Amino acid sequence: MGRLDQFIKYAEIHLISLKQDYEESQGTLDSIEDMNSDEYEAAEVYDRGLSSQIYATEHLLSVAQGIISGGEDNNA
């Protein structure tokens, strides 16, 4: 297994973890009653961060898979 293949496997596992954390954060947001509270704001910032990390990881996976297949980024 080459280095790029290893990176792809790691990124796929990392993406699963991020998506699980994102689902959990959605539950946390739903459980907070006061949307004006500091607790809700902190949870929302965390949720947005996870969403951004998911997007970036999906993009990097697409680029890596495109390199392996001899093409370009599949998600440009």
Residue, then its C-alpha position, 0 to 999 in steps of 0.5 A: m500500500g502506497r503513501l497516498d493509499q494510506f492517506i486515503k484510508y486514514a481520511e476515510i476513517h477520519l471522515i466517519s469520525l467527523k460525521q459521527d461527531y457532527e450527528e452528536s453535535q446536532g443532538t446537542l444543539d437540539s437539546i439546548e432550549d435557550m438559543n441566546s445562551d452562551e452554551y448554544e453559541a459554543a455548541e453552534v461554533y463547534d457544529r460549524g467547525l465540524s461541518s467545515q472539517i467534513y467539507a475539507t476532508e471530503h474535498l481532500l479525499s476527492v483530490a487524492q482519489g482523482i490522483i490515483s485514478g489518473g484524473e483530476d479532482n472529482n469534486a472541484 
